[in-house]
Amino acid sequence: MPSANLQIVYLLITLFTTLGAFIGGSKVAYTVGGTIIPVHNMEYLSIALFSSALAVTFASLKALPISTTQSVIGAIIGVGIARGS
């Protein structure tokens, strides 16, 4: 059973993650969903998803912790940089 201090930390992480999603979630979704790479271009989306899947698979095989959300966002940003966005 986690200590009381650790439970407070978990509660605060949950609270602020939820607040962040409600306050800035739509702005992030708009930026990622249309500003960095065009969402109608399946080539760009396929490259980003393949890169993300590769990173998650590699990290999982090496027993490294990895966030799938952050790997997808990182892959989208990488494709955006590569195409000059």
N, C-alpha and C positions, 0 to 999 in steps of 0.2 A: 504494500500500500504506500503510495507516494506521501511524502511529508506535507504538512500544511502549506509551507512556503512553495513547494513545487506545484501544489494544486492551485495556488493563487497565480503562479506564473502561467499555468495552462489556461486558467480562466481569462487572464489578461490577453494572452495571445489570441484566444478565440474571440474575445470582445473586439479587439482592434482589427483583426482580420475581417470580421463581419462588417464593422464600421467602414473599413477601407473599401470593401466590395460595394457597399451601398452608396458611399459618397463618391468614389472615383471609378467605379466599375464600368459605367457606360462610356466614360471618356477613354479608358484603356481599350475597351472593346472597339470603339470607333477608330482609334489610332491604329491598333493592330489589324483590324478588319478591313481597312480600306486605304489608310494613308501610307503605310510602309510598303505593302505590295498590293496590287490589284486583286481583289477576291475572285474575280471572274476568270483569272488566268490559272488554269489547272496545272500548267507546267511549274509555275512558281510554287503553288501550294503543294504539289507532289514532291518537289525537291525539299521543301521545308519539312514536310512530314517524314520523308525518308531519312533526312539528316537527324531529326529528332529521335526517330525510332532506333537508328543506329547508335546514337549516344546513349539512350536508355538501355539498350541491349548490352552494349559494351560495359557500362557501369554496373549493370545487374550481374553480368558474368564475373566481374571483378569484386562483387559484393560491396560496391561503393554506394553510398546514399545519393539519390538523384531525384529531383523534382521534375515530373513529366511536364507540368505547366511551364516551368522555367526553361526546360529544354525546347519546348515548342516555340515559346516567345523568342528565345535565343536563335533558333533556326530561322524564324520569320525575319528577325532583324538581320541575320547573316545574309539571307537571300536579298533583302532590301539593299544592303550595303553592296553586294556583288552586282546588282543591277543599277546601282548609282542613285538610289532614292535618297 
